């Protein structure tokens, strides 16, 4: 049976270099890695991963729990998933994805049996059942998103309270006194009227309402009933008919909704930005592709995922803040001129 010495001899490198190629502990030139992998394949050599785990005390694998729901937007989902994979690979970690809504048992088994070094949670709900597992976990948990109870894990996210405050302040400073807030229908459970889905929707909504009260602004809040043109037209036409004094608009919706809103507002005589000022929140930095340039405060998947991985590595090394720590990143405001003074 071939050994690591045979691979080193065949590829013309040292034993330690072969080890680095397979463990990822140090950076090795691409051509050297290819030569080592080719030699290993020719010799039928496969590293003993189990022995490495026992020797190093780490698997260099993280579990990424990101359940795909019926309402999941795959474009948005992919942004966070790929950024998390990139962040993990920068630290020489592999990612094991748990994406099924019914994979709880398997996910818990991996996390509790030390087959992974840590857990990262995506698409965190305000009341998220996965948070309870962190209480008894033997590996660190990092949540991308701030759930209601973050006592037993480390959480990182954009500061969505600041997002709401800044949006209101921008409109207030331009003289707007009455505005429309359009929220995603995923933010509220249709039966209980409680916030059950993504945690940031709850925080944005609460912040907008609180800051509007402080600034003396009247907010009319509605939920989307669909992103297609017909649904958007019905929603906006009815709302502006009932509240003729609205001059500003905040959206926490899909880019499809915003795109159709541009056409509807033009149709009903309230074009952007001449008669309606608008800012889009929790978007993905893509509103510059729309026919009218829209101010936005986007989600920051690259920055958030990079910070999550740093915190997880720190927890493994005993250097990061303890469970219960919340780290919020300052939001970015992209000004494209869609807010005008009234």
C-alpha positions as CSV (number, residue, x, y, z in Angstrom):
1,X,0.0,0.0,0.0
2,X,1.3,3.4,-1.0
3,X,2.4,5.8,1.8
4,X,2.9,9.5,2.1
5,X,6.6,8.9,1.5
6,X,5.9,7.3,-1.8
7,X,3.8,10.3,-2.9
8,X,6.5,12.7,-1.9
9,X,9.1,10.7,-3.8
10,X,6.9,10.5,-6.9
11,X,6.0,14.2,-6.9
12,X,9.5,15.4,-6.0
13,X,8.6,17.3,-2.9
14,X,9.1,16.8,0.8
15,X,6.8,14.8,3.0
16,X,5.7,17.9,4.8
17,X,4.7,19.5,1.6
18,X,2.5,16.5,0.7
19,X,1.0,16.9,4.2
20,X,0.3,20.6,3.7
21,X,-1.4,19.8,0.4
22,X,-3.9,17.4,2.0
23,X,-4.5,19.3,5.3
24,X,-4.5,22.8,3.9
25,X,-2.5,24.0,6.9
26,X,-0.2,26.1,4.6
27,X,-0.5,27.6,1.2
28,X,1.1,25.5,-1.6
29,X,1.6,26.6,-5.2
30,X,-1.1,25.3,-7.6
31,X,1.4,23.5,-9.8
32,X,2.9,21.7,-6.8
33,X,-0.6,20.7,-5.5
34,X,-1.5,19.3,-8.9
35,X,1.7,17.3,-9.0
36,X,1.0,15.9,-5.6
37,X,-2.6,15.0,-6.4
38,X,-1.5,13.3,-9.6
39,X,1.1,11.3,-7.8
40,X,-1.4,10.3,-5.1
41,X,-3.9,9.2,-7.7
42,X,-1.4,7.2,-9.7
43,X,-0.2,5.4,-6.5
44,X,-3.7,4.9,-5.1
45,X,-2.9,6.9,-2.0
46,X,-5.6,8.4,0.1
47,X,-4.8,10.4,3.3
48,X,-6.3,9.0,6.5
49,X,-8.7,11.8,7.3
50,X,-9.8,10.1,10.5
51,X,-6.2,9.9,11.8
52,X,-5.8,13.6,10.9
53,X,-8.8,14.5,12.9
54,X,-7.6,12.7,16.0
55,X,-4.1,14.1,15.6
56,X,-5.1,17.7,15.0
57,X,-8.2,17.8,17.1
58,X,-10.1,19.4,14.2
59,X,-12.0,18.2,11.1
60,X,-11.6,21.5,9.2
61,X,-15.3,21.1,8.3
62,X,-18.1,23.5,9.4
63,X,-21.8,22.7,9.2
64,X,-23.8,25.4,7.3
65,X,-27.5,25.2,8.3
66,X,-29.6,27.1,5.7
67,X,-33.0,25.5,5.2
68,X,-34.6,26.0,1.8
69,X,-38.3,27.0,2.2
70,X,-41.1,27.2,-0.3
71,X,-40.7,31.0,-0.2
72,X,-36.8,31.0,-0.5
73,X,-35.5,33.4,-3.1
74,X,-32.7,31.4,-4.7
75,X,-30.8,34.4,-6.0
76,X,-30.6,35.9,-2.5
77,X,-29.9,32.4,-1.0
78,X,-27.0,31.9,-3.3
79,X,-25.3,35.2,-2.4
80,X,-24.9,34.2,1.2
81,X,-24.2,30.5,0.5
82,X,-21.3,31.2,-1.9
83,X,-19.9,34.0,0.3
84,X,-19.9,31.6,3.2
85,X,-18.1,29.0,1.2
86,X,-15.5,31.5,0.0
87,X,-14.9,32.8,3.6
88,X,-14.5,29.2,4.9
89,X,-12.0,28.3,2.1
90,X,-9.9,31.3,2.9
91,X,-9.4,29.7,6.3
92,X,-8.8,26.2,4.8
93,X,-12.2,24.9,6.0
94,X,-14.7,22.9,4.0
95,X,-18.5,23.4,4.2
96,X,-21.1,20.8,4.8
97,X,-24.5,22.2,3.8
98,X,-27.7,21.2,5.5
99,X,-30.4,22.7,3.3
100,X,-33.5,20.6,3.9
101,X,-36.3,21.7,6.2
102,X,-36.5,18.1,7.5
103,X,-32.8,17.6,8.2
104,X,-32.8,18.6,11.8
105,X,-32.0,15.1,13.2
106,X,-29.0,14.6,10.8
107,X,-27.8,18.2,11.4
108,X,-27.9,17.6,15.2
109,X,-26.1,14.3,14.9
110,X,-23.2,15.9,13.0
111,X,-22.9,18.9,15.3
112,X,-23.1,16.8,18.5
113,X,-20.6,14.1,17.4
114,X,-17.7,16.4,16.7
115,X,-17.8,15.5,13.0
116,X,-17.7,19.3,12.4
117,X,-15.7,22.0,14.2
118,X,-18.5,24.5,14.3
119,X,-21.9,25.5,13.0
120,X,-23.0,28.6,11.1
121,X,-26.7,29.4,10.8
122,X,-28.2,31.2,7.9
123,X,-31.8,32.4,7.2
124,X,-32.4,32.8,11.0
125,X,-35.9,33.4,12.0
126,X,-36.9,35.6,14.9
127,X,-38.0,32.6,16.9
128,X,-35.7,29.9,15.5
129,X,-35.8,26.4,16.7
130,X,-32.2,25.8,15.8
131,X,-31.1,28.3,18.4
132,X,-32.1,26.0,21.2
133,X,-29.6,23.4,20.1
134,X,-26.7,25.7,20.8
135,X,-27.4,25.4,24.5
136,X,-26.1,21.8,24.6
137,X,-23.7,21.9,21.7
138,X,-20.1,20.9,22.1
139,X,-19.0,23.1,19.2
140,X,-19.4,26.9,18.7
141,X,-22.5,28.3,16.9
142,X,-22.4,31.5,14.9
143,X,-25.6,32.9,13.7
144,X,-25.8,35.2,10.6
145,X,-28.8,37.1,11.8
146,X,-29.8,38.2,15.3
147,X,-32.6,36.0,16.7
148,X,-34.7,37.0,19.6
149,X,-32.6,34.8,21.9
150,X,-28.9,34.9,21.2
151,X,-27.7,33.9,24.7
152,X,-26.1,30.6,23.6
153,X,-24.4,31.6,20.4
154,X,-22.4,34.4,18.7
155,X,-24.4,36.5,16.3
156,X,-23.3,38.8,13.5
157,X,-25.4,40.9,11.1
158,X,-25.9,44.3,9.5
159,X,-27.3,46.8,12.1
160,X,-30.9,46.8,10.8
161,X,-32.1,49.1,13.5
162,X,-29.6,51.7,12.1
163,X,-30.9,50.9,8.6
164,X,-34.5,51.8,9.6
165,X,-33.3,55.0,11.4
166,X,-31.2,56.2,8.4
167,X,-34.0,55.6,6.0
168,X,-36.4,57.7,8.0
169,X,-33.8,60.4,8.7
170,X,-33.1,60.8,4.9
171,X,-36.7,61.4,4.2
172,X,-37.2,63.6,7.2
173,X,-34.3,65.8,6.3
174,X,-35.8,66.3,2.8
175,X,-39.1,67.5,4.3
176,X,-41.3,64.4,4.0
177,X,-44.0,64.2,6.6
178,X,-46.1,61.3,5.4
179,X,-44.6,58.1,3.9
180,X,-45.5,54.6,2.8
181,X,-43.6,51.6,4.1
182,X,-44.0,48.4,2.0
183,X,-42.9,45.3,3.7
184,X,-42.4,41.7,2.5
185,X,-45.4,39.5,3.2
186,X,-42.9,36.9,4.6
187,X,-42.4,39.2,7.6
188,X,-45.7,38.5,9.2
189,X,-47.5,35.2,9.8
190,X,-50.9,35.4,8.1
191,X,-52.7,33.6,10.9
192,X,-51.0,34.9,14.1
193,X,-49.8,38.3,12.8
194,X,-46.6,37.6,14.6
195,X,-43.2,38.0,13.0
196,X,-42.0,34.4,12.2
197,X,-39.6,34.7,9.4
198,X,-36.3,36.4,8.8
199,X,-35.2,38.3,11.9
200,X,-34.0,41.4,10.0
201,X,-37.6,42.1,8.7
202,X,-38.7,42.4,12.3
203,X,-35.9,44.8,13.2
204,X,-36.3,47.0,10.2
205,X,-40.0,47.4,10.8
206,X,-39.7,48.2,14.5
207,X,-36.9,50.7,13.8
208,X,-38.8,52.5,11.1
209,X,-41.9,52.9,13.3
210,X,-39.9,54.1,16.3
211,X,-37.7,56.6,14.4
212,X,-40.8,57.9,12.5
213,X,-42.5,58.7,15.8
214,X,-39.3,60.6,17.0
215,X,-39.2,62.6,13.8
216,X,-42.9,63.3,13.6
217,X,-43.5,61.4,10.4
218,X,-46.7,59.5,9.7
219,X,-46.0,56.0,8.3
220,X,-48.6,54.0,6.4
221,X,-47.5,50.3,6.4
222,X,-48.7,47.7,3.9
223,X,-47.5,44.2,3.0
224,X,-46.9,43.0,-0.5
225,X,-49.6,40.8,-2.0
226,X,-47.4,39.7,-4.9
227,X,-44.5,41.1,-7.0
228,X,-46.2,40.9,-10.4
229,X,-47.3,44.1,-12.1
230,X,-51.0,43.6,-11.5
231,X,-50.5,43.0,-7.7
232,X,-48.2,46.0,-7.4
233,X,-50.6,48.3,-9.3
234,X,-53.5,47.3,-7.1
235,X,-51.6,47.8,-3.9
236,X,-50.0,51.2,-4.7
237,X,-53.0,52.7,-6.5
238,X,-55.4,51.8,-3.6
239,X,-52.9,53.1,-1.0
240,X,-52.3,56.4,-2.8
241,X,-56.0,56.9,-3.4
242,X,-56.6,56.6,0.3
243,X,-53.6,58.6,1.5
244,X,-53.1,61.4,-1.0
245,X,-50.5,63.2,1.2
246,X,-47.8,60.5,0.9
247,X,-44.6,61.9,-0.7
248,X,-42.0,59.3,0.3
249,X,-41.7,55.5,0.2
250,X,-39.6,52.9,1.8
251,X,-39.6,49.4,0.4
252,X,-38.4,46.2,2.0
253,X,-39.3,44.0,-0.9
254,X,-37.9,42.1,-3.9
255,X,-36.3,43.9,-6.7
256,X,-39.1,42.7,-8.9
257,X,-41.6,44.7,-6.7
258,X,-39.5,47.8,-7.0
259,X,-39.2,47.5,-10.7
260,X,-42.9,47.2,-11.1
261,X,-43.5,50.0,-8.6
262,X,-41.5,52.4,-10.9
263,X,-43.9,51.8,-13.7
264,X,-47.0,52.0,-11.5
265,X,-46.0,55.2,-9.9
266,X,-45.4,56.7,-13.3
267,X,-48.8,55.5,-14.4
268,X,-50.7,57.1,-11.5
269,X,-49.0,60.4,-11.8
270,X,-46.5,60.0,-9.0
271,X,-43.2,59.4,-10.8
272,X,-39.8,58.8,-9.0
273,X,-38.3,61.1,-7.9
274,X,-40.3,64.1,-9.1
275,X,-43.4,63.3,-6.9
276,X,-42.4,60.2,-4.9
277,X,-39.1,59.8,-3.1
278,X,-38.0,56.2,-2.5
279,X,-35.4,54.1,-0.8
280,X,-35.0,50.3,-1.0
281,X,-33.9,48.4,2.1
282,X,-32.3,45.0,2.6
283,X,-31.7,44.7,-1.1
284,X,-28.7,43.2,-2.9
285,X,-27.1,46.2,-4.5
286,X,-28.8,45.7,-7.8
287,X,-31.2,48.5,-8.1
288,X,-28.8,50.4,-10.5
289,X,-30.1,48.0,-13.2
290,X,-33.6,49.4,-12.9
291,X,-35.0,51.9,-15.4
292,X,-35.0,54.6,-12.6
293,X,-32.0,54.8,-10.3
294,X,-33.1,54.0,-6.7
295,X,-31.4,54.8,-3.4
296,X,-30.7,51.6,-1.4
297,X,-29.3,50.1,1.7
298,X,-28.3,46.6,0.7
299,X,-27.6,43.5,2.6
300,X,-23.8,42.8,2.9
301,X,-23.3,39.1,2.3
302,X,-19.5,39.2,1.7
303,X,-18.8,41.3,4.8
304,X,-21.2,39.5,7.1
305,X,-20.0,36.0,6.0
306,X,-16.4,37.0,6.4
307,X,-17.0,38.3,9.9
308,X,-18.9,35.1,10.8
309,X,-16.0,33.0,9.8
310,X,-13.5,35.1,11.7
311,X,-15.7,34.8,14.8
312,X,-16.0,31.1,14.4
313,X,-12.2,30.7,14.1
314,X,-11.7,32.9,17.1
315,X,-14.1,30.8,19.1
316,X,-12.2,27.6,18.1
317,X,-8.9,29.3,19.1
318,X,-10.4,30.6,22.4
319,X,-9.9,34.2,21.3
320,X,-13.4,35.3,20.3
321,X,-16.1,36.8,22.5
322,X,-18.2,34.2,24.4
323,X,-21.6,33.0,23.5
324,X,-24.1,35.8,23.8
325,X,-21.9,38.3,21.9
326,X,-23.6,40.2,19.1
327,X,-21.6,42.0,16.4
328,X,-23.4,44.4,14.2
329,X,-21.9,45.9,11.0
330,X,-22.7,49.5,9.9
331,X,-25.0,49.6,6.9
332,X,-24.1,51.1,3.6
333,X,-26.3,53.8,2.0
334,X,-26.1,54.0,-1.8
335,X,-27.3,57.5,-2.9
336,X,-28.6,57.5,-6.5
337,X,-30.8,60.6,-6.2
338,X,-34.2,59.0,-5.7
339,X,-35.0,61.2,-2.6
340,X,-36.0,64.8,-3.5
341,X,-36.8,67.7,-1.2
342,X,-40.5,68.5,-0.9
